[in-house]
């Protein structure tokens, strides 16, 4: 469990410290990253507010954030719960971790931007590194700010 908690903390640290280019490296080459709401997840809807099915798509999102998208400067601070880990049949691990993200805007305004759970499937890469094979970000609220630029 310590290794999973470290993976979660390092991934959040990369986002919180604006090292967005490091973020895709926490994922397998073939992966799934999706942000959805609790209601949509409960209904089994596969579409997401953000959807990527490869590390390359995650890297493209970061490039778009850096070079193409225009959004107000902001900073995230992740607060993570302890991961709940179950062994999967294929050697992967199913992990559920509660999270809250505080967003601080350039003018200093802070809000609880998102809260929910990460539903992860974690595996070891060919070099033995623990990475996300799947990360489904399930937000508790149906109300998602249109300024969802940086990944959660």
N, C-alpha and C positions, 0 to 999 in steps of 0.2 A: 504494500500500500504506500510506503514511503516513496518509492520510485514513481508511482502514479501522481502522488501529491506534488512531487518535484516537477514532473512534466507539466502539470496544470499551472503551477506557480511560474515556471519559466515562460510558458506561453503567454500568460497574463502579463508578466513583466515586459515581454517584447512589445505587446500592444500598449501598455501603460507608459512606456518610456519612448514611444514613437519610433521603435525599431521595427517598423512594419515589414521591411524587406526580410527580416528573420522569421516572421510568422509562418510562411508556407513550409519552412523546413521542419516544423513540428508534425507535418502530415506525411503519410505514405505518398508515393508517386500517384497511385490510383487511390483516391479517397473520396469521401463525401463530406461536404460542409454545407449545412443548411440552417437558416434561422427561420423559425416559425413561431406561431402562438400556441398556447396550451390547448385552446379550443380546436384549432386546425389539426394539431397533432393527435388529439383524442379522436377526431373524425377520420384520421388516416390520410389526410390530404398531403400530397407529396410536394406540391409547389412551395417555395420558400421566398421570404423577403430577400434573402441572399441565397444563392444556390451555386455550388461549384462541385464538379465531380473529378477533379484532378489537382495535383499540386500546381501544375502549369496555370490552371484557371485562377487559383488563389494568387499566384504571382502576377497574373494579368490584372487582377483587381487592385493589387498594391500599386502597380505601375499607373493604372488609371487614377488612383487617389493622388499620386504624386504629380502626375503630368497633365491630366485632362479634367478631372472633376474640380469644381469650385465649391467649397464649403467653408463655413466659418471655423476658424482655428479653435480646437477644443482638445481636452485631455481626458483620458479615462483613468479610473482607479478601480480595479477589480477587487472584490472581497469574495473569497472562495470558502466554501464549506469543505469538510472532510470528504474525500471520495469514498463511495460505497462500491466495492469491487466484487464481481462475480466472475469465475472462470468460464470461458466459452468452450464449446466442444472442439474447436479447431486450434486451440492454444492461445486464442485471443482473449481479451478480458473485456467484459461489459462493465462500464463505469458510469455512475451517476453522481454528479457533483452540483450542489446548489451554488448559485452565484448572485451577486449584486454588482452593478456597475454604476459608479458615481461619475457623472460627466461635469467637468468644469469648463466653462466657456472663457473666452478671452477677457471678458469684463469681470470675471471672478464668480459669476453666478454658478452655483452648484445644485444639481438635482440628482435624485435617484433615477437614472436614465433607463435601466432595465434590471429586472430580477427574474430568476427562473432556475432552470436546471440544464446542465450539459448532460446529454446522453451520448456517451462515447463508446466506441469499440477501439481498443488499443492493441497493437501488435508490435512485434519486433521486426525491424527491417532486416535485410540480408546482412548488414554489418552489426546486428545486435542492438541497434538503437531503438528505444521505445518511441513509437509515433502513433498519431491518430490515424486509424483507417477510416473512421467515421466520427463526425462530431455534429450532433443535432442540437442546436441551441433552441430550447423551448422557453419562450418568454411568457411569464404569467399574465401579463396584460394584453388585451386585444388592441390597446392604443399604442401604436408604435410611432415615434417621432419621425417625421420625414427626413430628418438629418441623420439617418442611420447610414453613415458613410464608412466609419472605421468598423471592422469586424468586432463582434462581441467575443 
